[in-house]
Amino acid sequence: MPAVKSLSHFLLRQESIKLWRGLVREAYRLPAGGARPEVLSQIHREFRRDAALETDEHRTKFLIIDGQKKLEELRSLVAAVR
């Protein structure tokens, strides 16, 4: 029988999905011929790598905070390029 997941698990999952979408949207704002493919590839790699840690709530919170910082850096990069 699968374990019942807590409300905080679902909230963290929702936050992770929101972060994923934000990163991908910002990456698509980069010029097509520039760094966009590498940035998208890095986003995919890191999310796949960290998906295995989904059960560790504290680690997931840390990764979300780290991802939010990276999203801000990406936004700055996009603003500088445009």
Secondary structure as the mmCIF struct_conf table of DSSP 4:
data_model
#
loop_
_struct_conf.conf_type_id
_struct_conf.id
_struct_conf.beg_label_comp_id
_struct_conf.beg_label_asym_id
_struct_conf.beg_label_seq_id
_struct_conf.end_label_comp_id
_struct_conf.end_label_asym_id
_struct_conf.end_label_seq_id
HELX_LH_PP_P HELX_LH_PP_P1 PRO A 2 SER A 6
HELX_RH_AL_P HELX_RH_AL_P1 LEU A 7 TYR A 28
TURN_TY1_P TURN_TY1_P1 ARG A 29 ARG A 29
BEND BEND1 LEU A 30 LEU A 30
TURN_TY1_P TURN_TY1_P2 ALA A 32 ALA A 35
HELX_RH_AL_P HELX_RH_AL_P2 ARG A 36 ALA A 51
TURN_TY1_P TURN_TY1_P3 ALA A 52 THR A 55
HELX_RH_AL_P HELX_RH_AL_P3 GLU A 57 VAL A 81
#
